[in-house]
Amino acid sequence: MNSALTSCEHPDPLRGEGVLIFHDAGQGRKKEGQCESPSSSDLAYGILDIPPWYLCIFLGIQHFLTALGGLVAVPLILAKDLCLQHDPLTQSYLISTIFFVSGICTLLQVFLGVRLPILQGGTFAFLAPSLAMLSLPAWKCPEWTLNASQVNTSSPEFTEEWQKRIRELQGVVMAASCFQMLVGFSGLIGYLMRFIGPLTIAPTISLVALPLFNPAGNDAGAHWGIAALTIFLITLFSQYLRNTAVPVPMYGRQKGCRISKFRLFQVFPVLLAICISWFLCFVLTVTDTLPSAPTAYGYLARTDTKSHVLSQAPWFRFPYPGQWGLPTISLAGVFGIIAGVISSMVESVGDYYACARLVGAPPPPKHAINRGIGIEGLGCLLAGAWGTGNGTTSYSENVGALGITGVGSRMVIVAAGCVLLLMGMFGKVGAAFATIPTPVIGGMFLVMFGIISAVGISNLQYVDMNSSRNLFVFGFSIFCGLAIPNWVNKNPEKLQTGNSPSSGLGPLQGQCPRGPSSPGILVTFISTPGILQLDQVIQVLLTTGMFVGGFLGFLLDNTIPGSLEERGLLAWNQIQESSETTKVLEIYGFPCGIGTQSYASSWTRCLPFWPRLEGGRKEGVEMSRLTLCSQDPSGERPKGVPETGM
């Protein structure tokens, strides 16, 4: 069966009779028997399209605002255990550093990694092991650092207190990142993908967002009125007014100044909603309508709650590697961060598939997944070197933004990466965006995370959901992905290996009699100390819902008997194998044809992360391996023809 599709030229979005016309990302006609991405007909810009430069800038700022809550939250959460809770200026330095490194990692991922429009940023998967390490007696903050009246932020003693802690985090993150690079560039993650189908991907993607209902609800609950307004505006712009064209002034070299109609609401629903809600909060703050008491309900909706950060942040500051000193390392921290790395990799693979579906791209091939995970490991190495106190990973919030805006262009994420770089260098600008009120961020998260959950569940369209087997696998996996982390978070002491001192069991003594005439032997029972590193690894993995649900889905789907059609693997393989090879290479290959058209050699084909033709090519005709599982008109598989497996 010839898998080649006729290439289709991209129409110019600026061409038309006074109207900015958007095209679909599903180029070409839908091939018979091939499932089309559900979002391809709704895209304003596909992954290979390049919007005008001014649109790229505004769309990049929109992605920056979408990721802002998570980017700012990571260093602020670490601040207390780094002894920085009374040093907002250093906190702003950490925020600027994570902006800068996230920009570098985003550009690396788009150009050399998986090459999908995914933003990179700080990861919450590293927070649990980081906080666990900093809670050890050796790293607990001295009492005087907890008292604002005793803290002199410019003193060498205080500077050394927080810098030695962040240097320790730098070292363990850099060491753990080497494990992630090994898993990615060695091809191990790509090898495991052959056993992964829709029943594994669906709970993994859904559980990226479902466990976040608590922080999203808490942020929105800071002021439900403001959060509801943000949700209403995003819904209004992205769903009800998406096809409404607004007259806007345009300038072209040929036609000069003119008025054209532009689908403003479809392209900028998040940016418009945030700006309107933000401005309303500013008005309510200036008029003192919102309460000024920090403990009062609605206080976090004020725009002046973080004004001290804006006033103290420098205008220009260039982050550099080793700015806090030479990193140190401890074995306990490395094992804990490795557990976070495993969880981060599971989440990223789910994000890759979700992003590909939302932007109308073919599912990522193995070499792209290998490269993406390897580049994320390199990003964690850079984050450790720069001293963010954290690593980097794919941002699920921005994957959800792709589904709302319908803009899947890779160049938009390049613009977002450049915006992050600039925000990391211009401290005042970055600090200004950090003043976005909490309920505005919470309202945006409720919409974004809902989109991601739905994208995960949509993978079940390839599976026979009338099968009790599949209902059991998916239902059990996703429910355990919610229940087990919830229990572990509430009962962390139950997972300690051995009998730790906190369990209250000390040395026990007793006599073991040998016989009626023999004296007893004094036996001392000593409680076994727990293995701290193992405790951290187990706790991090079991508190990560996407890992629990994805692992159970993977295990059950590959062990419970079921046909390929029932498991959805036939349709899944059809999408992966029947996609046009040239289009896959164009999306997931290196820029400028590197590795396929230039700088290609026989030895590079052995590299598991190097772009290569899938399915084979012969005399310019691409043959799909789906012919191996074709059926005759009677529905029987021809004799001697093996079935295709994952």
Buried (B, 14 or more C-beta within 10 A) or exposed (E): EEBBBEEEEBEEBBEEEEBBBBBBBBBEEEBEEBBBBBBBEBBBBBBBBBBEEEBBBBBBBBBBBBBBBBBBBBBBBBBBBBBBBBBBBBBBBBBBBBBBBBBBBBBBBBBBBBBBBBBBBBBBBBBBBBBBBBEEEEBEBEEEBEEEEEBEEEEEEBBEBBBBBBBBBBBBBBBBBBBBBEBBBBBEBBEBBEEBBBBBBBBBBBBBBBBBBEBBBEBBBBBBEBBBBBBEBBBBBBEEBBEEBEEEEBEEEEEEEEEBBBBBBBBBBBBBBBBBBBEBBBEBBEEEEBBEEEEEEBBBBBBBBBEBBBEBBEEEBEBEEEBBBEBBBBEBBBBBBBBBBBBBBBBBBBBBBBBBBBBBBBBBBBBBBBBBBBBBBBBBBBBBBBBBBBBBBBBBBBBBBBBBBBBBBBBBBBBBBBBBBBBBBBBBBBBBBBBBBBBBBBBBBBBBBBBBBBBBBBBBEBBBEEBEBBBEBBEBBBEBBBEBBBEBEEEBEEBBBEBBEEEEBEEEEEEEEEEEEEEEEEEEEEBEEBBBBBBBBBBBBBBBBBBBBBBBBBBBBBEEEBEBBBBBBBBBBBBBBBBBBBBBBBBBBBEEBBBBEEEBEEEBEEBBBBBBBBBEEEEEEBBBBBEBBEEEEEEEBEEEEEEBEB
